[in-house]
Amino acid sequence: MKREDLTEKLLDIKREKGWTWKYIQEEIGGISPILITAACMGQMKLPKAQAARAAELFGLSQAEERMLNEAPYRGSIPQMPPTDPLIYRFYELVMVYGTTWKELIQEEFGDGIMSAIDFNMTMEREANNKGDRVKLAMSGKFLPYKYYGNEEGVPEYGFKEA
């Protein structure tokens, strides 16, 4: 079985049982609800304890349980630009604000990137009298570029210089 086949199986069971992601997240527990959903969608690895809980919840085989604990091949968008309207909005955000985010992050922290590995993300519903809003918060560790082959007096890493 391929990882994408397992994802389809999990989605089929979710539909058949009428489960919500919130229910699945509560039953598996132990890590971020976003990570649990991403793992069920084939994009993240579940720790062994959570993989075992997911296997019990979904009635999976031992091989499928082990697959949930393996590092997946990430990146599930089949074409670029994405055609799904919701996913496209995120693509659009990067196209419009990507250079702005880069400039502001590097002005504040130096020459580097925001990690998507040492990373936290939350999602909330925010009440608004003009229509509820989606509130996403992302927090990633700043990873400075290493300046290898640097000579004396040249910093080793791209942290912001005073």
Secondary structure, 3 states (H helix, E strand, C coil): CCHHHHHHHHHHHHHHHCCCHHHHHHHHCCCCHHHHHHHHCCCCCCCHHHHHHHHHHHCCCHHHHHHHCCCCCCCCCCCCCCCCHHHHHHHHHHHHHHHHHHHHHHHHHECEEEEEEEEEEEEEEECCCCCCEEEEEEEEEEEECECCCCCCCCCCECECCC
